[in-house]
Amino acid sequence: MVNKIFASVANVLKRVSKGTGLSYNELNVVVYYFIIPLTWCFLLDKIFRATLPNNGWLNVWFRGFCWM
């Protein structure tokens, strides 16, 4: 079961990497270090009804993206 989930996620990342021009590894870093933590911030935002985690994470993400 885990192998099927990993294979399907890897296939999606490979397809998206072809469309964006990023390599599979670069896209993996973007998804797992930026997008997934951002979803956790959105969840915390909904739970605590505060926008501080989202604004802070978006600021860090934007600065890091511009630095690349």
N, C-alpha and C positions, 0 to 999 in steps of 0.2 A: 504494500500500500504506500509506504513512504517513498519507495523508488518511483512509483507512478507519479506521485505528486511532485517530486523533485524533477523528474523528466519533463512534466508538463510546464512547470515554472521555467526550467532552463530553455525549453523550446520557445516560450513566449518571449523571454529575454533575448534570445538569439534573433527572433523576428524583429523585435523592436530595435535591436542594435543595428540591424541592416537598414532599417528605415531612418534612423537618426544619424548614422555615420559614426556612432560611438562603438568601441569594441565591446564584446560581451563582458569583460572584466570591468571596464569603466562603467558600464550601465549597472552592473552588479553593485559597485560601490555607491553609485548615486541612489539606487533603490534602497539598499540596506542601511546606509548611513545617513540619508537625508529624508527620503520619502516615508519609510516605515516609522522613524522617530517622530516625524511630523504628524502622522496619523495618531500616535499616542498623545501628542499635544492636543490634537483636536478632541480626543476622547476626554482628556483631563479638563479641557475647556468646557465640554458639555456637562461633566460631572460637577465641577466647582463653579461653573458660570463665571469664569474669569478669562480674559483674553491675554493675560501676561505670558503664559507659556507659548502661545502661538506667535505673538509678536516677537518675543525673544528668539525663538527658534527660526522664524523667518528671517530675522535680521542676521543671525549667525550664518544661515544657509546662503543668503544673498551675498554677504561679504566673502564667504568661502568660494562661492561660484565665481565672483568677479576676480578673486585672487588667482584662480586657475587660469 
